[in-house]
Amino acid sequence: MSNDQRDTKAGYSTWRLLRWTLVVGLPPCPGLIRFEMMRSFTYLIAICLSILISVSSPDQTWAWVGLELDGKFTGIADPYGATGSEGNGSLWEFSARIMYQESFNSIDTEIHWLGQTVHSTDDITLLPRSTSPFRSLDLETVHRQNDETIIFSEMDRLSLAWSSPKLGLTVGRQAVSWGEAFYFNIGDVFGAFPVTETNRRYKPGIDAVTATVNLGPFSDLSLVSVPVEDKSDNVAAHLLFPFGPGTFSLTGGRILEDDKAGAGYTVDIAGTQVYGTLLLTGTSDGEEYSQTVVGAERQVGPNTFLIGELYRNGWSTGDPSDYPSMILTDEFASGSVLTLGRYNLAFQVSQQVSPLVSLTPAIFANLSDSSVLLRMDGALSLSDFTDMTGGLFIGLGERPDTGIPQSEYGGIPISLYVEIVHNI
């Protein structure tokens, strides 16, 4: 099949892009990168602005290329069918991330290509990792998928940024991270990490236009627009500034057709970092609810750190009998709320056992249904370029009934994972 036929069949617009380094005398790197037609004039305007304000020069130019190889094994004991299987099973995951960064004068380019293969020895449901509702560009491809194996690739970063001492502008697939908390980070309105996520090295990129205004020391204003197909664009603002002995933040906007407004505060009290976040949501259906998280982090020794967080989910009824219907809602599926229960507690101890070994036991408790998740993570540095991590998950609580959850953590299967990451 010719390229023209593939373009017609897929319905994509194919652009031949040349690397910006043409203007500084480096050899071009042509390639066919398929973009879905941009669905918002915001992208078009931002790209035009980037081109108009960028004047390149070879005086300050650098480029970096990296490769990260990742292999992970997860053994699962799931007699309750929470993962869609019965009995024991395992997952084998292999991935390669090719990273490219280039900077010349005030222009920065970042590209991450991620390819991943996931194989299951049981009938565990396999899905591509990236299911973000904040992606409008078609930069993901499933190469193969059956009951046992899925092979897919994606562009996890594809952005162009311009910056000056007072203003920054980034266009394309990028990571946007807001909020104060670690586990229950409700202030991160563009997709917080799930509490069970073990790999936090890279936050999945979203397709956005971001403008950042420097307002002074420790103060900035971020404006983000994320186009969405057949819906109104997501638009949000985040203001960060010193207030008293700490730092205050304000967040507001329309996310997935819901209106959101929030505030956060972080302060150091006698060596303990204390933080809190309040987020108010008004849904497109006319409902209103609030979420609150308060937490603290403290170093209690030369190699020991403690983190504790309490999360109140005002969207939840607090009744476990409502869990089956709650997991089908847009709020839970999109990550707008992080738990099913109304009150959740997290406590973590991080211990640097030796210069090469660290251990991180943690406990998560749903105070509404008394279910608990016990988690033990560890890390071992094998070399300057290779790290090994591993851990154990144990869910305690009322077990699922034919796959339907009866508690927050009781359906999480006993899982043991080992992961090796090598950087080149």
LINSULDA-V799622 format. One record per residue. N is the residue number from 0. RES is the residue in three letters. OMEGA is omega in degrees with one decimal (NA if undefined). Layout:
N:RES:OMEGA + N:RES:OMEGA
This chain:
0:MET:-178.6 + 1:SER:177.0 + 2:ASN:179.7 + 3:ASP:179.0 + 4:GLN:179.2 + 5:ARG:-180.0 + 6:ASP:-179.9 + 7:THR:-178.1 + 8:LYS:-176.9 + 9:ALA:-179.6 + 10:GLY:-176.8 + 11:TYR:169.3 + 12:SER:-176.0 + 13:THR:179.4 + 14:TRP:172.9 + 15:ARG:-175.7 + 16:LEU:173.1 + 17:LEU:-178.2 + 18:ARG:-177.1 + 19:TRP:-176.6 + 20:THR:173.4 + 21:LEU:-173.9 + 22:VAL:178.5 + 23:VAL:171.2 + 24:GLY:177.1 + 25:LEU:-177.6 + 26:PRO:-179.6 + 27:PRO:177.4 + 28:CYS:-176.4 + 29:PRO:176.4 + 30:GLY:176.6 + 31:LEU:178.5 + 32:ILE:-174.4 + 33:ARG:176.1 + 34:PHE:167.2 + 35:GLU:-176.7 + 36:MET:-177.1 + 37:MET:-171.3 + 38:ARG:-178.4 + 39:SER:176.8 + 40:PHE:178.3 + 41:THR:178.3 + 42:TYR:-175.7 + 43:LEU:-179.7 + 44:ILE:-178.0 + 45:ALA:178.7 + 46:ILE:178.6 + 47:CYS:178.0 + 48:LEU:179.9 + 49:SER:-179.5 + 50:ILE:-177.1 + 51:LEU:-173.6 + 52:ILE:-177.9 + 53:SER:173.8 + 54:VAL:-172.4 + 55:SER:179.1 + 56:SER:-179.6 + 57:PRO:-174.9 + 58:ASP:-175.8 + 59:GLN:-176.5 + 60:THR:173.2 + 61:TRP:178.7 + 62:ALA:-177.8 + 63:TRP:177.3 + 64:VAL:179.7 + 65:GLY:177.4 + 66:LEU:177.7 + 67:GLU:177.9 + 68:LEU:-172.8 + 69:ASP:174.2 + 70:GLY:-175.5 + 71:LYS:174.2 + 72:PHE:177.2 + 73:THR:174.0 + 74:GLY:-172.8 + 75:ILE:171.2 + 76:ALA:-170.2 + 77:ASP:-179.8 + 78:PRO:-174.9 + 79:TYR:175.2 + 80:GLY:-178.4 + 81:ALA:-179.3 + 82:THR:-179.0 + 83:GLY:179.4 + 84:SER:176.9 + 85:GLU:178.8 + 86:GLY:-175.2 + 87:ASN:178.4 + 88:GLY:179.3 + 89:SER:176.5 + 90:LEU:173.5 + 91:TRP:-178.4 + 92:GLU:176.9 + 93:PHE:-178.4 + 94:SER:174.8 + 95:ALA:178.4 + 96:ARG:176.2 + 97:ILE:-174.5 + 98:MET:178.1 + 99:TYR:175.8 + 100:GLN:178.2 + 101:GLU:-179.9 + 102:SER:170.9 + 103:PHE:-173.7 + 104:ASN:-175.5 + 105:SER:-177.9 + 106:ILE:177.6 + 107:ASP:176.2 + 108:THR:177.7 + 109:GLU:-179.8 + 110:ILE:173.7 + 111:HIS:171.3 + 112:TRP:-177.9 + 113:LEU:173.3 + 114:GLY:-174.3 + 115:GLN:174.1 + 116:THR:178.3 + 117:VAL:-179.8 + 118:HIS:-179.8 + 119:SER:175.5 + 120:THR:178.5 + 121:ASP:-177.3 + 122:ASP:176.9 + 123:ILE:-178.0 + 124:THR:-178.6 + 125:LEU:179.0 + 126:LEU:171.9 + 127:PRO:-174.2 + 128:ARG:-173.5 + 129:SER:177.8 + 130:THR:-175.1 + 131:SER:174.4 + 132:PRO:-177.0 + 133:PHE:175.8 + 134:ARG:179.8 + 135:SER:177.8 + 136:LEU:-178.9 + 137:ASP:-178.5 + 138:LEU:177.8 + 139:GLU:179.5 + 140:THR:172.3 + 141:VAL:-175.9 + 142:HIS:-179.8 + 143:ARG:178.5 + 144:GLN:173.1 + 145:ASN:-176.0 + 146:ASP:-174.5 + 147:GLU:-171.6 + 148:THR:170.5 + 149:ILE:178.1 + 150:ILE:-178.3 + 151:PHE:177.5 + 152:SER:-179.3 + 153:GLU:168.1 + 154:MET:-177.4 + 155:ASP:173.1 + 156:ARG:174.5 + 157:LEU:-170.5 + 158:SER:175.4 + 159:LEU:-175.7 + 160:ALA:172.7 + 161:TRP:-177.7 + 162:SER:173.7 + 163:SER:180.0 + 164:PRO:-175.7 + 165:LYS:-172.6 + 166:LEU:174.0 + 167:GLY:179.9 + 168:LEU:-180.0 + 169:THR:-178.5 + 170:VAL:174.8 + 171:GLY:-178.5 + 172:ARG:-171.1 + 173:GLN:175.9 + 174:ALA:176.4 + 175:VAL:-176.1 + 176:SER:176.0 + 177:TRP:172.8 + 178:GLY:-176.0 + 179:GLU:-170.7 + 180:ALA:-179.9 + 181:PHE:-178.2 + 182:TYR:-178.4 + 183:PHE:-172.5 + 184:ASN:-177.2 + 185:ILE:178.2 + 186:GLY:177.9 + 187:ASP:-169.8 + 188:VAL:179.0 + 189:PHE:172.5 + 190:GLY:176.8 + 191:ALA:174.8 + 192:PHE:170.9 + 193:PRO:-177.5 + 194:VAL:-178.8 + 195:THR:-178.3 + 196:GLU:-179.5 + 197:THR:-177.7 + 198:ASN:-179.9 + 199:ARG:-178.8 + 200:ARG:-178.3 + 201:TYR:173.0 + 202:LYS:179.9 + 203:PRO:-178.7 + 204:GLY:175.1 + 205:ILE:-178.5 + 206:ASP:-169.9 + 207:ALA:166.2 + 208:VAL:-175.3 + 209:THR:174.0 + 210:ALA:-180.0 + 211:THR:-179.2 + 212:VAL:177.5 + 213:ASN:-177.0 + 214:LEU:-179.1 + 215:GLY:179.9 + 216:PRO:176.5 + 217:PHE:-179.7 + 218:SER:175.3 + 219:ASP:177.6 + 220:LEU:179.1 + 221:SER:176.9 + 222:LEU:-175.6 + 223:VAL:173.6 + 224:SER:-178.8 + 225:VAL:179.4 + 226:PRO:177.7 + 227:VAL:-178.6 + 228:GLU:174.6 + 229:ASP:176.8 + 230:LYS:176.2 + 231:SER:-178.6 + 232:ASP:172.0 + 233:ASN:179.7 + 234:VAL:-179.2 + 235:ALA:177.9 + 236:ALA:-179.6 + 237:HIS:-179.0 + 238:LEU:-179.0 + 239:LEU:-178.5 + 240:PHE:176.9 + 241:PRO:178.1 + 242:PHE:-176.2 + 243:GLY:179.7 + 244:PRO:-175.0 + 245:GLY:-178.8 + 246:THR:-178.0 + 247:PHE:177.2 + 248:SER:174.9 + 249:LEU:-179.0 + 250:THR:176.7 + 251:GLY:177.5 + 252:GLY:176.4 + 253:ARG:-176.4 + 254:ILE:-179.9 + 255:LEU:177.5 + 256:GLU:173.4 + 257:ASP:176.8 + 258:ASP:-177.9 + 259:LYS:175.2 + 260:ALA:-176.7 + 261:GLY:178.2 + 262:ALA:178.6 + 263:GLY:-179.7 + 264:TYR:177.7 + 265:THR:-178.2 + 266:VAL:176.3 + 267:ASP:-179.9 + 268:ILE:177.2 + 269:ALA:177.9 + 270:GLY:177.5 + 271:THR:176.4 + 272:GLN:-178.7 + 273:VAL:-177.6 + 274:TYR:178.0 + 275:GLY:-179.8 + 276:THR:173.6 + 277:LEU:179.9 + 278:LEU:177.8 + 279:LEU:-177.5 + 280:THR:170.6 + 281:GLY:-173.4 + 282:THR:177.9 + 283:SER:177.7 + 284:ASP:178.8 + 285:GLY:178.2 + 286:GLU:178.7 + 287:GLU:175.5 + 288:TYR:-178.9 + 289:SER:173.3 + 290:GLN:-178.6 + 291:THR:173.3 + 292:VAL:172.9 + 293:VAL:-176.7 + 294:GLY:179.1 + 295:ALA:176.2 + 296:GLU:-177.4 + 297:ARG:171.8 + 298:GLN:-175.0 + 299:VAL:178.5 + 300:GLY:-179.1 + 301:PRO:-175.7 + 302:ASN:-175.3 + 303:THR:178.8 + 304:PHE:178.2 + 305:LEU:173.9 + 306:ILE:175.7 + 307:GLY:-179.7 + 308:GLU:174.1 + 309:LEU:-174.0 + 310:TYR:174.0 + 311:ARG:-179.1 + 312:ASN:-177.7 + 313:GLY:177.2 + 314:TRP:-177.3 + 315:SER:175.0 + 316:THR:-176.5 + 317:GLY:-178.9 + 318:ASP:-179.1 + 319:PRO:179.4 + 320:SER:178.0 + 321:ASP:-176.6 + 322:TYR:-178.1 + 323:PRO:179.0 + 324:SER:-178.1 + 325:MET:-177.4 + 326:ILE:179.6 + 327:LEU:-176.3 + 328:THR:178.1 + 329:ASP:-178.3 + 330:GLU:-178.3 + 331:PHE:-177.7 + 332:ALA:-177.3 + 333:SER:-177.9 + 334:GLY:176.8 + 335:SER:170.8 + 336:VAL:-170.0 + 337:LEU:-179.4 + 338:THR:173.5 + 339:LEU:-179.2 + 340:GLY:-178.4 + 341:ARG:-178.0 + 342:TYR:178.9 + 343:ASN:-178.5 + 344:LEU:176.0 + 345:ALA:177.3 + 346:PHE:-175.1 + 347:GLN:172.4 + 348:VAL:178.0 + 349:SER:-174.8 + 350:GLN:173.6 + 351:GLN:-174.5 + 352:VAL:178.7 + 353:SER:178.3 + 354:PRO:-176.7 + 355:LEU:-172.9 + 356:VAL:173.3 + 357:SER:178.4 + 358:LEU:-177.8 + 359:THR:172.7 + 360:PRO:-179.5 + 361:ALA:177.1 + 362:ILE:176.3 + 363:PHE:-176.0 + 364:ALA:170.3 + 365:ASN:-175.8 + 366:LEU:179.5 + 367:SER:-177.7 + 368:ASP:174.7 + 369:SER:175.3 + 370:SER:-173.1 + 371:VAL:171.1 + 372:LEU:174.9 + 373:LEU:-174.7 + 374:ARG:176.0 + 375:MET:178.1 + 376:ASP:177.1 + 377:GLY:-179.9 + 378:ALA:179.2 + 379:LEU:176.7 + 380:SER:-179.2 + 381:LEU:178.2 + 382:SER:178.1 + 383:ASP:-175.1 + 384:PHE:-174.0 + 385:THR:177.3 + 386:ASP:174.9 + 387:MET:175.8 + 388:THR:179.2 + 389:GLY:-178.8 + 390:GLY:-178.3 + 391:LEU:175.8 + 392:PHE:175.9 + 393:ILE:177.5 + 394:GLY:179.7 + 395:LEU:-179.4 + 396:GLY:-179.6 + 397:GLU:-174.3 + 398:ARG:178.0 + 399:PRO:176.1 + 400:ASP:-175.8 + 401:THR:176.8 + 402:GLY:-179.6 + 403:ILE:-175.1 + 404:PRO:176.2 + 405:GLN:177.4 + 406:SER:-176.3 + 407:GLU:-171.6 + 408:TYR:-177.7 + 409:GLY:-179.1 + 410:GLY:178.8 + 411:ILE:-177.0 + 412:PRO:172.6 + 413:ILE:-173.7 + 414:SER:175.1 + 415:LEU:-178.0 + 416:TYR:174.6 + 417:VAL:-175.5 + 418:GLU:177.5 + 419:ILE:-179.7 + 420:VAL:-179.8 + 421:HIS:-179.7 + 422:ASN:178.1 + 423:ILE:NA
